[in-house]
Amino acid sequence: RSMGWAQVSERQRAGHLVHDQVPGKLSGSSGRAHPPSVPRPPARQHGGRSADGPGAWGFFAHCVRYPRTPRRPTPRAWFGSKRGSTANKSYSPMVFLTLIPWLVFGLFTLMWLLLYHHAAIFVWAALLAGVGIVFANVWPRGQYGLAILLIISFVLSVVIGTYMHHTYMEPYWACRENREYNNIVPTEPAASHSDAGKISFTADSRVDVLKSVGYKLGSTYCVAPVMDDNSGSRVEYWAAGVDCCASREDMWCDEVRVESARSGVVVASQETWMDQFVYSDRAMFVKAARVATAQYDLAAAEEPIFVRWVARPDLAQTEYFTHGGIFWVVAVLIYLVVSIVLAFVVVEASDPKGAEG
């Protein structure tokens, strides 16, 4: 009776331990057999822990009373982050979703710029392989946000890469790989030089800017005949440019007004799939030449040659490559901003709070 509550509790706990260790056996000095006792579950404190420790019984009882329900996966799993962890609030998904599509865009546009002319099959194969990896590995893992951003980067790399090849690299390779003709008389048939990349005319050759025409269709496509002192009304070669002339009788394209200029860089005539959606420069130059022949009573060749009138064709060739590289750098920097915006939109759209709401 005089024992305190702490001593009674300690003795009861000791008795429980004895019964638990050897149920139905003798315990203590009395020699009497005690029936096996089932200990009560310890008092739950601080998430199911008793005063003596976690306890197997307390954990089991907690699981039985409060079975764990499966949590609904949040869209944050798109990025491969752990659900319910503090990593969801970090900037790693944002950085990941920004850099991976941006690097893919930069790589494939660079391949279009440098490799497409000689290895178009390789570039297309690499592109299709990348798309296959997205649908075979990224999408099945539930990383839908990353998959969508990668597909966008693939599509834009095709569009931008084709534009760069058509506008800059195709003329560059035409100048570099096609033949160079020197001391050409403007009255010589253009058909005999259809494989030309660069042409140098005779010393008395000039561009007759008083017979120039500007054909307006969005941009202004300018042409003027290349003639000499003995030229008649037939025109085989035309100086051409874009947005560098008046509608009639005035032109300042490239180095048309430079008296020492006697050469031309041939405007490439290869057709691409983009010509199905937009007119090529050469097609518009042909229309402008038809207007000029009717306006000034000239006779044009069936397959005329259009050139950019310059003093040094080699510099014009290098200019194509340089401008293509500058365009690629600007496109990659712009897409970095676009990629940041798209990644931010995807991350905000997959916010767990928004998903639970």
C-alpha positions in Angstrom: 0.0 0.0 0.0 2.8 2.3 0.8 4.5 1.7 -2.5 4.4 4.6 -4.9 2.8 4.6 -8.3 6.2 4.5 -10.0 7.2 1.4 -8.1 3.9 -0.4 -8.9 4.2 0.5 -12.5 7.8 -0.7 -12.6 6.8 -4.1 -10.9 3.9 -4.5 -13.3 6.1 -3.9 -16.2 8.6 -6.4 -14.9 5.8 -9.0 -14.4 4.7 -8.5 -17.9 8.2 -9.0 -19.2 8.5 -12.3 -17.3 5.1 -13.6 -18.6 6.0 -12.5 -22.1 9.4 -14.3 -22.1 8.1 -17.7 -20.6 4.3 -17.9 -20.9 2.6 -20.5 -18.7 5.8 -21.2 -16.7 6.7 -20.5 -13.1 7.7 -17.0 -12.2 9.0 -15.5 -9.0 9.4 -17.5 -5.7 5.8 -18.6 -5.2 6.1 -21.4 -7.7 2.6 -20.9 -9.0 2.0 -20.9 -12.7 0.6 -17.8 -14.2 -1.5 -17.8 -17.3 0.1 -16.0 -20.2 -0.8 -12.3 -20.2 -1.3 -10.1 -23.2 0.2 -6.8 -22.6 -1.8 -3.8 -23.3 -0.6 -1.6 -26.1 1.7 1.1 -24.7 0.4 4.6 -24.6 0.9 6.4 -27.9 3.0 9.5 -27.6 4.4 11.5 -30.4 3.2 9.5 -33.4 2.7 6.0 -31.9 5.8 5.9 -29.7 5.5 4.8 -26.0 7.6 6.0 -23.1 9.8 2.9 -23.5 10.3 3.2 -27.2 8.4 2.6 -30.5 7.2 -0.9 -29.6 6.1 -3.5 -32.2 2.6 -3.7 -30.8 2.0 0.1 -31.0 3.1 0.2 -34.6 0.9 -2.8 -35.5 -2.1 -1.3 -33.7 -1.5 2.0 -35.4 -1.4 0.4 -38.8 -4.6 -1.5 -38.2 -6.6 1.4 -36.9 -5.3 3.9 -39.4 -4.4 2.0 -42.7 -2.3 4.1 -45.0 -4.2 5.2 -48.1 -2.4 5.5 -51.4 -1.6 9.1 -52.2 -2.6 10.5 -55.5 0.5 11.2 -57.6 0.9 14.8 -58.4 2.1 16.1 -61.8 5.4 17.0 -60.1 6.3 13.4 -60.9 6.7 14.5 -64.5 10.1 15.8 -63.5 11.3 12.7 -61.6 11.2 14.5 -58.2 10.0 12.7 -55.0 6.4 13.3 -54.0 5.9 15.1 -50.8 9.6 16.0 -50.3 11.1 19.4 -50.0 12.7 18.9 -53.4 9.4 19.9 -55.0 9.9 23.4 -53.8 13.5 23.7 -55.2 14.5 25.1 -58.5 15.8 21.8 -59.9 12.7 21.0 -62.0 12.8 24.5 -63.5 16.5 24.2 -64.4 16.0 20.7 -65.8 13.0 21.6 -68.0 14.8 24.7 -69.2 18.2 23.3 -70.1 17.4 20.0 -71.7 15.0 21.2 -74.4 17.3 24.3 -75.0 20.4 22.1 -75.5 18.4 19.8 -77.9 17.3 22.8 -79.9 20.8 24.3 -80.1 22.4 20.9 -81.0 20.0 20.1 -83.9 19.9 23.6 -85.3 23.7 23.5 -85.3 23.6 20.2 -87.1 21.3 21.7 -89.7 23.7 24.6 -90.1 26.9 22.7 -90.6 26.0 19.1 -91.6 22.7 19.1 -93.4 24.2 20.0 -96.9 26.4 16.9 -97.0 24.8 14.6 -94.4 21.0 15.3 -94.6 20.2 11.6 -93.9 22.3 11.6 -90.8 20.6 14.7 -89.5 17.1 13.3 -90.1 18.1 10.0 -88.5 19.4 11.7 -85.4 16.2 13.7 -85.2 14.0 10.6 -85.5 16.1 8.8 -83.0 15.6 11.7 -80.5 11.8 11.6 -81.0 11.9 7.9 -80.6 13.7 8.2 -77.3 11.1 10.7 -76.1 8.2 8.3 -76.8 10.0 5.2 -75.7 11.6 6.4 -72.4 10.5 9.8 -71.3 6.7 9.6 -72.0 6.2 6.0 -70.5 7.9 7.2 -67.3 5.2 9.8 -66.8 7.5 12.8 -67.5 4.9 14.4 -69.7 6.0 17.9 -69.2 9.6 17.1 -70.3 8.3 15.1 -73.3 6.1 17.9 -74.5 8.9 20.5 -74.3 11.3 18.2 -76.1 8.8 17.7 -78.9 8.5 21.5 -79.2 12.2 21.8 -79.4 12.4 19.2 -82.1 9.8 20.8 -84.3 11.3 24.3 -83.9 14.7 23.0 -84.7 13.5 21.6 -88.0 11.8 24.9 -88.9 14.7 27.2 -87.9 17.3 24.8 -89.3 15.6 24.5 -92.7 15.3 28.3 -92.8 19.0 28.8 -92.0 20.1 26.2 -94.6 17.8 27.7 -97.3 18.8 31.3 -96.6 22.5 31.2 -95.7 24.1 27.8 -96.2 22.7 26.8 -99.5 24.1 30.0 -101.2 27.3 29.5 -99.3 27.8 26.0 -100.6 26.7 27.0 -104.1 29.4 29.6 -104.2 32.0 27.3 -102.7 31.3 24.1 -104.7 30.0 25.4 -108.1 32.3 26.6 -110.9 33.8 30.1 -111.1 33.8 31.8 -114.5 36.0 34.7 -115.4 35.9 37.4 -118.1 32.3 36.6 -119.1 30.6 38.8 -121.7 27.1 39.8 -120.7 25.8 38.6 -124.1 27.0 35.0 -123.7 24.1 32.6 -123.2 23.3 32.0 -119.6 22.6 28.4 -120.2 26.3 27.8 -120.9 27.1 28.9 -117.3 24.2 27.3 -115.5 26.6 25.5 -113.1 28.2 28.8 -112.0 28.7 29.8 -108.4 30.7 33.0 -109.1 31.0 35.0 -112.3 33.4 37.8 -113.2 32.3 39.9 -116.1 34.4 41.9 -118.6 35.7 45.4 -117.7 33.0 47.2 -119.6 30.2 45.4 -118.0 27.7 47.3 -115.8 24.3 47.2 -114.2 21.8 49.4 -116.0 19.9 50.8 -112.9 17.8 52.9 -115.2 16.0 49.7 -116.3 15.5 48.3 -112.8 12.2 47.1 -111.5 11.0 46.5 -108.0 8.4 43.7 -107.6 6.4 44.2 -104.5 5.1 41.2 -102.6 5.6 41.7 -99.0 9.3 42.5 -99.6 10.5 44.3 -102.7 12.3 42.1 -105.2 14.7 44.1 -107.3 16.3 43.3 -110.7 18.3 45.2 -113.3 20.0 43.9 -116.5 23.7 43.3 -116.7 24.9 44.9 -120.0 28.0 46.2 -121.8 28.6 48.6 -124.6 27.6 46.1 -127.3 24.5 44.7 -125.6 21.3 44.8 -127.5 17.8 44.2 -126.1 18.5 40.6 -125.0 19.3 40.1 -121.3 21.0 36.9 -120.1 22.2 38.1 -116.6 20.4 40.1 -114.0 21.6 41.8 -110.9 19.2 41.1 -108.1 18.5 42.0 -104.5 15.7 42.3 -101.9 14.4 45.6 -100.5 17.1 47.7 -102.2 15.4 49.6 -105.0 12.5 51.8 -106.0 9.6 50.6 -108.0 11.3 51.8 -111.2 14.6 53.2 -112.4 16.6 53.2 -109.2 18.6 50.5 -107.4 21.3 50.3 -104.7 21.6 46.6 -104.0 25.0 45.3 -102.8 27.7 47.1 -104.8 25.7 48.1 -107.8 26.8 51.7 -107.5 30.5 50.8 -107.1 32.2 51.5 -110.4 34.9 48.9 -109.8 32.5 46.1 -109.2 32.4 43.6 -112.0 31.5 40.3 -110.4 28.4 38.4 -109.2 27.5 35.7 -106.8 24.9 33.5 -108.4 21.6 33.2 -106.6 21.0 29.5 -105.8 18.1 27.9 -107.6 17.7 24.7 -105.6 14.1 24.1 -104.4 13.2 23.0 -100.9 10.0 22.0 -99.1 9.7 25.5 -97.8 8.9 26.7 -101.4 5.5 25.0 -101.0 4.6 27.6 -98.3 6.6 30.7 -99.2 8.0 31.9 -102.5 11.8 31.6 -103.0 13.8 34.7 -103.8 14.7 33.3 -107.3 11.0 32.7 -108.2 10.2 36.3 -107.3 13.2 37.6 -109.3 11.9 35.7 -112.3 8.6 37.6 -112.0 10.4 40.9 -111.6 12.4 40.2 -114.7 9.3 39.5 -116.7 7.9 42.9 -115.6 11.2 44.6 -116.6 11.2 43.0 -120.1 7.7 44.2 -120.7 8.4 47.6 -119.2 11.5 48.4 -121.1 10.9 46.2 -124.3 13.7 43.7 -123.5 14.1 40.1 -124.5 15.0 37.8 -121.6 16.6 34.4 -121.7 14.5 31.4 -120.9 16.7 30.5 -118.0 18.4 33.7 -116.9 21.1 33.9 -114.2 20.5 36.2 -111.3 23.5 37.4 -109.3 24.4 39.6 -106.4 26.5 42.3 -107.9 29.8 42.6 -105.8 33.4 43.6 -106.2 34.9 40.5 -104.4 32.9 37.3 -104.6 35.0 35.6 -102.0 33.9 38.1 -99.4 30.3 37.6 -100.3 30.7 33.8 -99.9 32.2 34.3 -96.4 29.4 36.7 -95.6 26.8 33.9 -96.1 28.5 31.7 -93.6 29.1 34.5 -91.1 25.5 35.7 -91.2 24.3 32.1 -90.8 26.4 31.7 -87.7 25.1 35.0 -86.3 21.5 33.9 -87.0 22.1 30.6 -85.1 23.5 32.4 -82.1 20.6 34.8 -82.0 18.1 32.0 -82.4 19.6 30.0 -79.6 19.6 32.9 -77.2 15.9 33.7 -78.1 15.0 30.1 -77.6 16.7 30.1 -74.1 14.2 32.8 -73.1 11.3 30.9 -74.7 12.5 27.7 -72.9 12.6 29.5 -69.5 9.0 30.7 -70.1 7.7 27.3 -71.1 9.4 25.6 -68.2 7.9 28.1 -65.8 4.5 27.5 -67.2 4.8 23.8 -66.9 6.2 23.9 -63.4 3.4 26.3 -62.2 0.7 24.2 -63.9 2.0 21.1 -62.1 2.1 22.7 -58.6 0.9 20.2 -56.0 -1.3 22.8 -54.4 -3.0 23.5 -57.7 -3.4 19.8 -58.4 -5.0 19.2 -55.0 -7.4 22.1 -55.5 
